[in-house]
């Protein structure tokens, strides 16, 4: 149901699965994703935390909890969760990219660039890492590198995101 956009139905189904088997860690993760999509960050964090209790090696649960924590403004908590996801899955490009976002939001631009670079090494087509790397590099005064990152992001991003990347490029490079 979740794939069809029926979040309430998906939450109902995941809740039913959890009632039948309360040890299904992925059911908690999936219900958390649906709750988060509905804007229920506290419920999502609860579900991700429960999934982690059931399976402490579930990188996706840490990653998703990091997204929810960042949305709540808990940047330190988000950074910890992304770090744990990376420890469990060192090739988790999106976890590196999201940790870079959290570091950038905390003012650690150099650390953010390192994470974006690692994300790009793992997944060279991850356009968000290229775009956000451009923002961090611009903040560090590395204009030419920032411009190259934005240009690469523009070639990789879906058409509906080009305006967003273009706006960021102009804003952060003063164009």
C-alpha positions in Angstrom: 0.0 0.0 0.0 2.9 2.3 0.8 4.0 2.3 -2.9 0.6 3.4 -3.9 0.7 6.3 -1.5 -1.8 4.8 1.0 0.3 5.6 4.1 -2.5 5.0 6.6 -3.2 1.6 5.0 0.5 0.8 5.1 0.8 1.8 8.7 -2.2 -0.4 9.5 -0.6 -3.4 7.6 2.8 -2.9 9.3 1.1 -2.6 12.7 -0.8 -5.9 12.0 2.5 -7.6 11.0 4.1 -6.4 14.2 1.2 -7.7 16.3 1.6 -11.1 14.7 5.4 -11.1 15.1 6.7 -8.3 17.4 10.3 -9.3 16.5 10.1 -8.2 12.8 12.7 -5.4 12.8 12.0 -4.5 9.1 8.3 -4.1 9.8 9.2 -1.4 12.3 11.6 0.2 9.8 8.9 0.2 7.1 6.2 1.5 9.5 8.7 4.2 10.5 9.2 5.3 6.9 5.4 5.5 6.4 5.0 7.5 9.7 7.8 9.8 8.7 6.1 10.4 5.3 3.0 11.4 7.2 5.0 13.8 9.3 4.9 11.8 12.5 8.6 12.1 13.3 8.3 11.0 16.9 6.4 7.8 15.8 9.0 7.2 13.2 11.9 7.6 15.6 10.1 5.2 18.0 9.8 2.6 15.3 13.4 3.0 14.1 14.6 2.7 17.7 12.6 -0.4 18.2 14.0 -1.9 15.0 17.5 -1.2 16.3 16.7 -2.9 19.6 15.7 -6.0 17.7 18.5 -5.9 15.2 21.4 -3.6 16.2 23.2 -4.3 12.9 20.4 -2.8 10.7 22.1 0.1 9.0 18.9 1.2 7.3 17.2 1.7 10.7 20.1 4.0 11.9 20.0 5.9 8.5 16.3 6.5 8.6 16.4 7.5 12.3 19.1 10.0 11.3 16.8 11.5 8.7 14.0 11.9 11.2 16.3 13.3 13.9 17.7 15.8 11.4 14.2 16.8 10.5 13.5 17.4 14.3 16.6 19.6 14.5 18.7 17.0 16.4 21.8 17.4 14.3 24.1 15.7 16.8 21.8 12.7 17.1 21.5 12.5 13.3 25.2 12.6 12.9 25.6 9.7 15.4 23.0 7.7 13.5 24.6 8.2 10.1 28.0 7.4 11.6 26.6 4.1 13.0 25.0 3.3 9.6 28.4 3.9 7.9 30.1 1.7 10.5 27.7 -1.1 9.7 27.8 -0.5 5.9 30.9 1.3 4.8 29.6 1.6 1.3 26.4 3.4 2.2 26.8 6.4 0.0 23.6 8.2 1.1 24.6 7.8 4.7 27.9 9.6 4.0 26.0 12.3 2.0 23.4 12.8 4.8 26.1 12.9 7.5 27.8 15.6 5.3 24.5 17.6 5.4 24.3 17.3 9.2 28.0 18.4 9.5 27.5 21.3 7.2 24.4 22.4 9.2 26.7 22.3 12.3 29.3 24.5 10.6 31.9 21.7 9.9 32.3 22.4 6.2 35.6 20.6 5.9 34.1 17.4 7.5 31.1 17.8 5.2 33.3 17.9 2.1 35.1 14.7 3.2 31.8 12.9 3.6 30.5 14.2 0.2 33.7 13.1 -1.4 33.4 9.6 0.1 29.7 9.4 -1.1 30.9 10.4 -4.6 33.5 7.7 -4.6 30.9 5.1 -3.7 28.2 6.4 -6.0 29.5 8.9 -8.6 25.9 9.6 -9.7 24.6 10.7 -6.3 23.7 14.2 -7.4 22.8 15.4 -3.9 26.4 14.8 -2.8 27.7 16.8 -5.7 25.3 19.7 -5.1 25.8 19.9 -1.3 29.6 19.5 -1.8 29.3 22.7 -4.0 27.6 24.5 -1.1 30.2 23.4 1.4 33.1 24.3 -0.9 31.6 27.7 -1.6 31.5 28.3 2.2 35.1 27.4 2.3 35.9 29.9 -0.4 36.9 27.2 -2.9 34.9 28.8 -5.7 36.2 26.9 -8.7 35.8 23.5 -7.1 32.3 24.6 -6.0 31.4 25.6 -9.5 32.6 22.2 -10.8 30.5 20.4 -8.2 27.4 22.3 -9.1 27.9 21.7 -12.8 28.3 18.0 -12.2 25.1 18.0 -10.0 23.2 19.7 -12.8 24.2 16.9 -15.3 23.1 14.2 -12.8 20.0 15.5 -11.1 16.5 14.7 -12.4 14.9 17.5 -14.5 12.6 18.5 -11.7 15.5 19.2 -9.4 17.6 21.4 -11.8 16.0 24.6 -10.7 16.8 23.8 -7.1 20.5 23.1 -7.9 20.7 26.2 -10.1 19.3 28.3 -7.3 21.8 27.0 -4.9 24.6 27.6 -7.3 23.6 31.2 -7.8 23.0 31.8 -4.1 26.2 30.3 -2.8 28.5 31.5 -5.6 26.9 35.0 -5.7 25.9 34.8 -9.3 
